[in-house]
Amino acid sequence: MSDRDKVWPTGLTEAESEEIHRHLIQGTQLFGMIAAFAHLLAYIYSPWLH
Amino acid sequence: MIYGKMWCVVKPSVGIPIIIGAVAVGSFAVHLSLTLNTTWVKKFLNGSAAQVSAIQSDTVQPVAMLVANDPARK
């Protein structure tokens, strides 16, 4: 018996939930990379940690 | 994907703003506390303007004294 097509209380199926989660993870990774780059620039060009 | 099914039980319209808001508030708090508890962040954000004005006020008086004490100008 497959629950993949079951609509859960939020109105989503498991496949839809995993799709949202995939996009959320990708957004988090992009944010993290931009933030890491910004911190690298801050380390190079500001007195931070010097 | 780990936790991929969480949106079956948490409404995305509730959970995603909570996650993004928590990141925003945490990030703001860290940077605000850095600004308030260190001296170099304020100096750095003010740029070189403070140093330039300090140099001007330090150099104007010695130059004025040199001009005032110059015998050729009397």
Backbone of each chain as nested JSON, in Angstrom:
{
  "chains": [
    {"id": "A", "residues": [
      {"number": 1, "name": "MET", "atoms": {"N": [0.845, -1.196, 0.0], "CA": [0.0, 0.0, 0.0], "C": [0.878, 1.244, 0.0]}},
      {"number": 2, "name": "SER", "atoms": {"N": [0.609, 2.153, -0.93], "CA": [1.432, 3.339, -1.036], "C": [0.708, 4.539, -0.455]}},
      {"number": 3, "name": "ASP", "atoms": {"N": [1.453, 5.32, 0.343], "CA": [0.901, 6.557, 0.91], "C": [1.329, 7.788, 0.124]}},
      {"number": 4, "name": "ARG", "atoms": {"N": [1.997, 7.574, -1.019], "CA": [2.59, 8.7, -1.746], "C": [1.524, 9.691, -2.207]}},
      {"number": 5, "name": "ASP", "atoms": {"N": [0.318, 9.193, -2.494], "CA": [-0.735, 10.083, -3.003], "C": [-1.657, 10.594, -1.909]}},
      {"number": 6, "name": "LYS", "atoms": {"N": [-1.383, 10.194, -0.682], "CA": [-2.229, 10.655, 0.421], "C": [-2.051, 12.155, 0.63]}},
      {"number": 7, "name": "VAL", "atoms": {"N": [-3.163, 12.853, 0.788], "CA": [-3.086, 14.288, 1.076], "C": [-3.069, 14.462, 2.588]}},
      {"number": 8, "name": "TRP", "atoms": {"N": [-1.99, 15.067, 3.073], "CA": [-1.785, 15.224, 4.51], "C": [-2.524, 16.462, 5.027]}},
      {"number": 9, "name": "PRO", "atoms": {"N": [-2.538, 16.68, 6.35], "CA": [-3.326, 17.803, 6.897], "C": [-2.939, 19.167, 6.337]}},
      {"number": 10, "name": "THR", "atoms": {"N": [-1.705, 19.339, 5.879], "CA": [-1.328, 20.628, 5.308], "C": [-1.796, 20.781, 3.876]}},
      {"number": 11, "name": "GLY", "atoms": {"N": [-2.414, 19.749, 3.327], "CA": [-2.894, 19.826, 1.957], "C": [-1.871, 19.38, 0.938]}},
      {"number": 12, "name": "LEU", "atoms": {"N": [-0.748, 18.837, 1.405], "CA": [0.314, 18.42, 0.494], "C": [0.459, 16.907, 0.502]}},
      {"number": 13, "name": "THR", "atoms": {"N": [0.957, 16.374, -0.605], "CA": [1.37, 14.974, -0.621], "C": [2.844, 14.901, -0.238]}},
      {"number": 14, "name": "GLU", "atoms": {"N": [3.327, 13.672, -0.041], "CA": [4.745, 13.512, 0.316], "C": [5.649, 14.038, -0.784]}},
      {"number": 15, "name": "ALA", "atoms": {"N": [5.268, 13.817, -2.038], "CA": [6.102, 14.281, -3.154], "C": [6.168, 15.805, -3.167]}},
      {"number": 16, "name": "GLU", "atoms": {"N": [5.016, 16.449, -2.928], "CA": [5.0, 17.921, -2.9], "C": [5.818, 18.45, -1.727]}},
      {"number": 17, "name": "SER", "atoms": {"N": [5.69, 17.773, -0.594], "CA": [6.456, 18.186, 0.582], "C": [7.958, 18.087, 0.32]}},
      {"number": 18, "name": "GLU", "atoms": {"N": [8.362, 16.987, -0.317], "CA": [9.793, 16.825, -0.598], "C": [10.277, 17.832, -1.64]}},
      {"number": 19, "name": "GLU", "atoms": {"N": [9.394, 18.217, -2.567], "CA": [9.782, 19.228, -3.557], "C": [10.015, 20.581, -2.868]}},
      {"number": 20, "name": "ILE", "atoms": {"N": [9.082, 20.964, -1.989], "CA": [9.273, 22.218, -1.23], "C": [10.569, 22.164, -0.447]}},
      {"number": 21, "name": "HIS", "atoms": {"N": [10.81, 21.025, 0.204], "CA": [11.993, 20.901, 1.037], "C": [13.271, 21.006, 0.205]}},
      {"number": 22, "name": "ARG", "atoms": {"N": [13.232, 20.443, -0.999], "CA": [14.404, 20.505, -1.882], "C": [14.725, 21.968, -2.217]}},
      {"number": 23, "name": "HIS", "atoms": {"N": [13.693, 22.743, -2.535], "CA": [13.911, 24.166, -2.842], "C": [14.411, 24.92, -1.611]}},
      {"number": 24, "name": "LEU", "atoms": {"N": [13.873, 24.57, -0.449], "CA": [14.31, 25.248, 0.783], "C": [15.786, 24.963, 1.053]}},
      {"number": 25, "name": "ILE", "atoms": {"N": [16.193, 23.721, 0.854], "CA": [17.598, 23.354, 1.058], "C": [18.49, 24.087, 0.054]}},
      {"number": 26, "name": "GLN", "atoms": {"N": [18.046, 24.155, -1.208], "CA": [18.842, 24.866, -2.224], "C": [18.982, 26.339, -1.87]}},
      {"number": 27, "name": "GLY", "atoms": {"N": [17.878, 26.961, -1.409], "CA": [17.939, 28.364, -0.995], "C": [18.877, 28.558, 0.17]}},
      {"number": 28, "name": "THR", "atoms": {"N": [18.848, 27.624, 1.11], "CA": [19.748, 27.707, 2.263], "C": [21.204, 27.596, 1.825]}},
      {"number": 29, "name": "GLN", "atoms": {"N": [21.468, 26.688, 0.884], "CA": [22.841, 26.525, 0.396], "C": [23.311, 27.786, -0.319]}},
      {"number": 30, "name": "LEU", "atoms": {"N": [22.447, 28.389, -1.15], "CA": [22.819, 29.621, -1.86], "C": [23.073, 30.75, -0.864]}},
      {"number": 31, "name": "PHE", "atoms": {"N": [22.167, 30.885, 0.119], "CA": [22.339, 31.906, 1.155], "C": [23.662, 31.701, 1.893]}},
      {"number": 32, "name": "GLY", "atoms": {"N": [23.946, 30.429, 2.226], "CA": [25.178, 30.129, 2.949], "C": [26.409, 30.476, 2.141]}},
      {"number": 33, "name": "MET", "atoms": {"N": [26.379, 30.2, 0.837], "CA": [27.543, 30.515, 0.0], "C": [27.74, 32.026, -0.102]}},
      {"number": 34, "name": "ILE", "atoms": {"N": [26.636, 32.778, -0.302], "CA": [26.74, 34.241, -0.381], "C": [27.241, 34.797, 0.95]}},
      {"number": 35, "name": "ALA", "atoms": {"N": [26.728, 34.252, 2.055], "CA": [27.15, 34.725, 3.376], "C": [28.63, 34.421, 3.611]}},
      {"number": 36, "name": "ALA", "atoms": {"N": [29.076, 33.236, 3.196], "CA": [30.489, 32.892, 3.36], "C": [31.367, 33.838, 2.549]}},
      {"number": 37, "name": "PHE", "atoms": {"N": [30.949, 34.152, 1.331], "CA": [31.705, 35.084, 0.484], "C": [31.736, 36.472, 1.125]}},
      {"number": 38, "name": "ALA", "atoms": {"N": [30.589, 36.91, 1.669], "CA": [30.534, 38.225, 2.326], "C": [31.46, 38.259, 3.535]}},
      {"number": 39, "name": "HIS", "atoms": {"N": [31.52, 37.159, 4.286], "CA": [32.414, 37.127, 5.44], "C": [33.882, 37.111, 5.006]}},
      {"number": 40, "name": "LEU", "atoms": {"N": [34.152, 36.463, 3.876], "CA": [35.518, 36.485, 3.353], "C": [35.926, 37.915, 2.999]}},
      {"number": 41, "name": "LEU", "atoms": {"N": [35.037, 38.642, 2.305], "CA": [35.319, 40.042, 1.97], "C": [35.492, 40.878, 3.235]}},
      {"number": 42, "name": "ALA", "atoms": {"N": [34.629, 40.649, 4.227], "CA": [34.738, 41.399, 5.476], "C": [36.066, 41.1, 6.166]}},
      {"number": 43, "name": "TYR", "atoms": {"N": [36.494, 39.846, 6.12], "CA": [37.782, 39.481, 6.736], "C": [38.947, 40.149, 6.013]}},
      {"number": 44, "name": "ILE", "atoms": {"N": [38.844, 40.23, 4.674], "CA": [39.954, 40.809, 3.907], "C": [40.002, 42.328, 4.081]}},
      {"number": 45, "name": "TYR", "atoms": {"N": [38.839, 42.976, 3.983], "CA": [38.825, 44.445, 3.857], "C": [38.47, 45.192, 5.141]}},
      {"number": 46, "name": "SER", "atoms": {"N": [38.218, 44.504, 6.243], "CA": [37.914, 45.2, 7.499], "C": [38.891, 44.728, 8.573]}},
      {"number": 47, "name": "PRO", "atoms": {"N": [38.957, 45.433, 9.688], "CA": [39.885, 45.011, 10.763], "C": [39.436, 43.761, 11.507]}},
      {"number": 48, "name": "TRP", "atoms": {"N": [38.332, 43.176, 11.096], "CA": [37.768, 42.011, 11.793], "C": [38.806, 40.883, 11.894]}},
      {"number": 49, "name": "LEU", "atoms": {"N": [39.077, 40.435, 13.112], "CA": [39.981, 39.317, 13.426], "C": [41.443, 39.622, 13.121]}},
      {"number": 50, "name": "HIS", "atoms": {"N": [41.769, 40.88, 12.809], "CA": [43.175, 41.218, 12.564], "C": [43.828, 41.678, 13.865]}}
    ]},
    {"id": "B", "residues": [
      {"number": 1, "name": "MET", "atoms": {"N": [15.408, 12.531, 1.043], "CA": [16.009, 13.7, 1.707], "C": [15.53, 13.765, 3.157]}},
      {"number": 2, "name": "ILE", "atoms": {"N": [16.476, 14.002, 4.061], "CA": [16.125, 13.988, 5.474], "C": [15.149, 15.131, 5.784]}},
      {"number": 3, "name": "TYR", "atoms": {"N": [14.137, 14.826, 6.559], "CA": [13.083, 15.766, 6.97], "C": [12.242, 16.257, 5.794]}},
      {"number": 4, "name": "GLY", "atoms": {"N": [12.343, 15.618, 4.65], "CA": [11.614, 16.067, 3.464], "C": [10.11, 16.017, 3.622]}},
      {"number": 5, "name": "LYS", "atoms": {"N": [9.641, 15.157, 4.534], "CA": [8.189, 15.009, 4.699], "C": [7.628, 15.941, 5.777]}},
      {"number": 6, "name": "MET", "atoms": {"N": [8.473, 16.82, 6.336], "CA": [7.98, 17.66, 7.447], "C": [6.847, 18.58, 6.997]}},
      {"number": 7, "name": "TRP", "atoms": {"N": [6.807, 18.933, 5.69], "CA": [5.777, 19.861, 5.224], "C": [4.439, 19.182, 5.041]}},
      {"number": 8, "name": "CYS", "atoms": {"N": [4.409, 17.851, 5.313], "CA": [3.116, 17.154, 5.379], "C": [2.389, 17.493, 6.681]}},
      {"number": 9, "name": "VAL", "atoms": {"N": [3.138, 17.888, 7.697], "CA": [2.527, 18.161, 8.997], "C": [2.713, 19.605, 9.448]}},
      {"number": 10, "name": "VAL", "atoms": {"N": [3.649, 20.341, 8.818], "CA": [3.847, 21.763, 9.117], "C": [3.465, 22.543, 7.873]}},
      {"number": 11, "name": "LYS", "atoms": {"N": [2.546, 23.48, 8.022], "CA": [2.151, 24.256, 6.847], "C": [3.33, 25.094, 6.383]}},
      {"number": 12, "name": "PRO", "atoms": {"N": [3.696, 25.02, 5.109], "CA": [4.825, 25.827, 4.628], "C": [4.608, 27.32, 4.85]}},
      {"number": 13, "name": "SER", "atoms": {"N": [3.372, 27.783, 4.785], "CA": [3.116, 29.224, 4.994], "C": [3.362, 29.639, 6.433]}},
      {"number": 14, "name": "VAL", "atoms": {"N": [3.481, 28.675, 7.34], "CA": [3.819, 28.973, 8.731], "C": [5.292, 28.67, 9.004]}},
      {"number": 15, "name": "GLY", "atoms": {"N": [5.739, 27.504, 8.557], "CA": [7.08, 27.048, 8.9], "C": [8.185, 27.825, 8.214]}},
      {"number": 16, "name": "ILE", "atoms": {"N": [8.013, 28.155, 6.935], "CA": [9.095, 28.829, 6.2], "C": [9.322, 30.241, 6.721]}},
      {"number": 17, "name": "PRO", "atoms": {"N": [8.27, 31.065, 6.962], "CA": [8.537, 32.367, 7.584], "C": [9.192, 32.266, 8.953]}},
      {"number": 18, "name": "ILE", "atoms": {"N": [8.858, 31.231, 9.727], "CA": [9.503, 31.065, 11.042], "C": [10.991, 30.796, 10.867]}},
      {"number": 19, "name": "ILE", "atoms": {"N": [11.339, 29.912, 9.922], "CA": [12.755, 29.583, 9.699], "C": [13.514, 30.815, 9.211]}},
      {"number": 20, "name": "ILE", "atoms": {"N": [12.972, 31.486, 8.177], "CA": [13.662, 32.658, 7.617], "C": [13.733, 33.777, 8.655]}},
      {"number": 21, "name": "GLY", "atoms": {"N": [12.646, 33.968, 9.418], "CA": [12.644, 35.006, 10.45], "C": [13.658, 34.721, 11.54]}},
      {"number": 22, "name": "ALA", "atoms": {"N": [13.792, 33.451, 11.924], "CA": [14.773, 33.101, 12.961], "C": [16.182, 33.4, 12.474]}},
      {"number": 23, "name": "VAL", "atoms": {"N": [16.467, 33.076, 11.216], "CA": [17.803, 33.373, 10.654], "C": [18.032, 34.875, 10.627]}},
      {"number": 24, "name": "ALA", "atoms": {"N": [17.011, 35.642, 10.203], "CA": [17.161, 37.097, 10.105], "C": [17.381, 37.714, 11.479]}},
      {"number": 25, "name": "VAL", "atoms": {"N": [16.584, 37.299, 12.459], "CA": [16.71, 37.875, 13.808], "C": [18.057, 37.499, 14.416]}},
      {"number": 26, "name": "GLY", "atoms": {"N": [18.471, 36.241, 14.256], "CA": [19.759, 35.817, 14.787], "C": [20.911, 36.574, 14.16]}},
      {"number": 27, "name": "SER", "atoms": {"N": [20.874, 36.716, 12.856], "CA": [21.937, 37.432, 12.153], "C": [21.986, 38.892, 12.579]}},
      {"number": 28, "name": "PHE", "atoms": {"N": [20.811, 39.527, 12.662], "CA": [20.758, 40.933, 13.079], "C": [21.301, 41.09, 14.494]}},
      {"number": 29, "name": "ALA", "atoms": {"N": [20.928, 40.168, 15.386], "CA": [21.375, 40.266, 16.779], "C": [22.893, 40.143, 16.874]}},
      {"number": 30, "name": "VAL", "atoms": {"N": [23.471, 39.227, 16.115], "CA": [24.928, 39.052, 16.147], "C": [25.629, 40.319, 15.659]}},
      {"number": 31, "name": "HIS", "atoms": {"N": [25.156, 40.884, 14.554], "CA": [25.828, 42.069, 14.003], "C": [25.586, 43.306, 14.87]}},
      {"number": 32, "name": "LEU", "atoms": {"N": [24.387, 43.398, 15.464], "CA": [24.127, 44.531, 16.371], "C": [25.025, 44.453, 17.595]}},
      {"number": 33, "name": "SER", "atoms": {"N": [25.159, 43.258, 18.16], "CA": [26.007, 43.135, 19.348], "C": [27.466, 43.387, 18.998]}},
      {"number": 34, "name": "LEU", "atoms": {"N": [27.889, 43.019, 17.797], "CA": [29.257, 43.352, 17.365], "C": [29.44, 44.867, 17.31]}},
      {"number": 35, "name": "THR", "atoms": {"N": [28.444, 45.561, 16.738], "CA": [28.55, 47.019, 16.613], "C": [28.575, 47.691, 17.979]}},
      {"number": 36, "name": "LEU", "atoms": {"N": [27.757, 47.171, 18.914], "CA": [27.641, 47.815, 20.216], "C": [28.791, 47.475, 21.155]}},
      {"number": 37, "name": "ASN", "atoms": {"N": [29.419, 46.327, 20.963], "CA": [30.412, 45.864, 21.94], "C": [31.857, 45.944, 21.458]}},
      {"number": 38, "name": "THR", "atoms": {"N": [32.069, 46.469, 20.273], "CA": [33.442, 46.66, 19.827], "C": [33.623, 48.123, 19.43]}},
      {"number": 39, "name": "THR", "atoms": {"N": [34.854, 48.554, 19.329], "CA": [35.12, 49.932, 18.912], "C": [35.452, 50.004, 17.426]}},
      {"number": 40, "name": "TRP", "atoms": {"N": [36.045, 48.935, 16.897], "CA": [36.565, 49.026, 15.531], "C": [35.463, 49.023, 14.481]}},
      {"number": 41, "name": "VAL", "atoms": {"N": [34.281, 48.428, 14.763], "CA": [33.217, 48.412, 13.75], "C": [32.747, 49.832, 13.466]}},
      {"number": 42, "name": "LYS", "atoms": {"N": [32.533, 50.632, 14.539], "CA": [32.085, 52.012, 14.349], "C": [33.141, 52.825, 13.611]}},
      {"number": 43, "name": "LYS", "atoms": {"N": [34.398, 52.658, 14.004], "CA": [35.474, 53.385, 13.318], "C": [35.539, 52.992, 11.852]}},
      {"number": 44, "name": "PHE", "atoms": {"N": [35.417, 51.69, 11.6], "CA": [35.506, 51.226, 10.207], "C": [34.34, 51.753, 9.384]}},
      {"number": 45, "name": "LEU", "atoms": {"N": [33.128, 51.729, 9.953], "CA": [31.959, 52.197, 9.202], "C": [31.99, 53.7, 8.995]}},
      {"number": 46, "name": "ASN", "atoms": {"N": [32.667, 54.441, 9.88], "CA": [32.807, 55.881, 9.687], "C": [33.837, 56.215, 8.622]}},
      {"number": 47, "name": "GLY", "atoms": {"N": [34.597, 55.24, 8.191], "CA": [35.577, 55.47, 7.145], "C": [36.729, 56.323, 7.637]}},
      {"number": 48, "name": "SER", "atoms": {"N": [37.379, 57.029, 6.708], "CA": [38.558, 57.81, 7.064], "C": [38.214, 59.245, 7.414]}},
      {"number": 49, "name": "ALA", "atoms": {"N": [36.919, 59.624, 7.464], "CA": [36.526, 61.009, 7.717], "C": [37.038, 61.483, 9.078]}},
      {"number": 50, "name": "ALA", "atoms": {"N": [36.914, 60.639, 10.094], "CA": [37.339, 61.035, 11.436], "C": [38.851, 61.276, 11.464]}},
      {"number": 51, "name": "GLN", "atoms": {"N": [39.604, 60.399, 10.79], "CA": [41.062, 60.565, 10.761], "C": [41.444, 61.837, 10.019]}},
      {"number": 52, "name": "VAL", "atoms": {"N": [40.769, 62.134, 8.893], "CA": [41.099, 63.318, 8.109], "C": [40.867, 64.577, 8.938]}},
      {"number": 53, "name": "SER", "atoms": {"N": [39.724, 64.644, 9.64], "CA": [39.456, 65.829, 10.44], "C": [40.467, 65.95, 11.577]}},
      {"number": 54, "name": "ALA", "atoms": {"N": [40.899, 64.831, 12.146], "CA": [41.888, 64.879, 13.212], "C": [43.224, 65.392, 12.668]}},
      {"number": 55, "name": "ILE", "atoms": {"N": [43.581, 64.937, 11.477], "CA": [44.847, 65.389, 10.875], "C": [44.781, 66.888, 10.604]}},
      {"number": 56, "name": "GLN", "atoms": {"N": [43.642, 67.349, 10.087], "CA": [43.512, 68.773, 9.794], "C": [43.658, 69.603, 11.061]}},
      {"number": 57, "name": "SER", "atoms": {"N": [42.973, 69.182, 12.135], "CA": [43.035, 69.98, 13.353], "C": [44.427, 69.918, 13.966]}},
      {"number": 58, "name": "ASP", "atoms": {"N": [45.175, 68.817, 13.697], "CA": [46.53, 68.728, 14.231], "C": [47.527, 69.565, 13.431]}},
      {"number": 59, "name": "THR", "atoms": {"N": [47.273, 69.734, 12.154], "CA": [48.269, 70.392, 11.309], "C": [48.008, 71.881, 11.15]}},
      {"number": 60, "name": "VAL", "atoms": {"N": [46.779, 72.34, 11.316], "CA": [46.479, 73.742, 11.081], "C": [47.236, 74.624, 12.066]}},
      {"number": 61, "name": "GLN", "atoms": {"N": [47.23, 74.236, 13.34], "CA": [47.86, 75.093, 14.346], "C": [49.38, 75.221, 14.157]}},
      {"number": 62, "name": "PRO", "atoms": {"N": [50.142, 74.112, 13.945], "CA": [51.584, 74.271, 13.712], "C": [51.886, 75.118, 12.483]}},
      {"number": 63, "name": "VAL", "atoms": {"N": [51.119, 74.977, 11.42], "CA": [51.351, 75.775, 10.224], "C": [51.078, 77.248, 10.531]}},
      {"number": 64, "name": "ALA", "atoms": {"N": [50.01, 77.531, 11.262], "CA": [49.69, 78.911, 11.621], "C": [50.802, 79.511, 12.479]}},
      {"number": 65, "name": "MET", "atoms": {"N": [51.374, 78.679, 13.384], "CA": [52.469, 79.184, 14.223], "C": [53.7, 79.491, 13.381]}},
      {"number": 66, "name": "LEU", "atoms": {"N": [53.973, 78.636, 12.391], "CA": [55.119, 78.877, 11.512], "C": [54.949, 80.207, 10.774]}},
      {"number": 67, "name": "VAL", "atoms": {"N": [53.741, 80.436, 10.267], "CA": [53.478, 81.666, 9.52], "C": [53.589, 82.869, 10.445]}},
      {"number": 68, "name": "ALA", "atoms": {"N": [53.078, 82.755, 11.681], "CA": [53.082, 83.884, 12.603], "C": [54.496, 84.239, 13.048]}},
      {"number": 69, "name": "ASN", "atoms": {"N": [55.381, 83.184, 13.158], "CA": [56.744, 83.429, 13.633], "C": [57.737, 83.725, 12.51]}},
      {"number": 70, "name": "ASP", "atoms": {"N": [57.251, 83.799, 11.281], "CA": [58.16, 84.008, 10.15], "C": [58.603, 85.476, 10.096]}},
      {"number": 71, "name": "PRO", "atoms": {"N": [59.912, 85.783, 10.292], "CA": [60.375, 87.169, 10.29], "C": [60.192, 87.849, 8.936]}},
      {"number": 72, "name": "ALA", "atoms": {"N": [60.207, 87.055, 7.861], "CA": [60.066, 87.645, 6.524], "C": [58.682, 88.242, 6.308]}},
      {"number": 73, "name": "ARG", "atoms": {"N": [57.713, 87.813, 7.138], "CA": [56.354, 88.309, 6.964], "C": [56.104, 89.564, 7.793]}},
      {"number": 74, "name": "LYS", "atoms": {"N": [57.088, 89.999, 8.569], "CA": [56.861, 91.189, 9.405], "C": [57.229, 92.476, 8.672]}}
    ]}
  ]
}
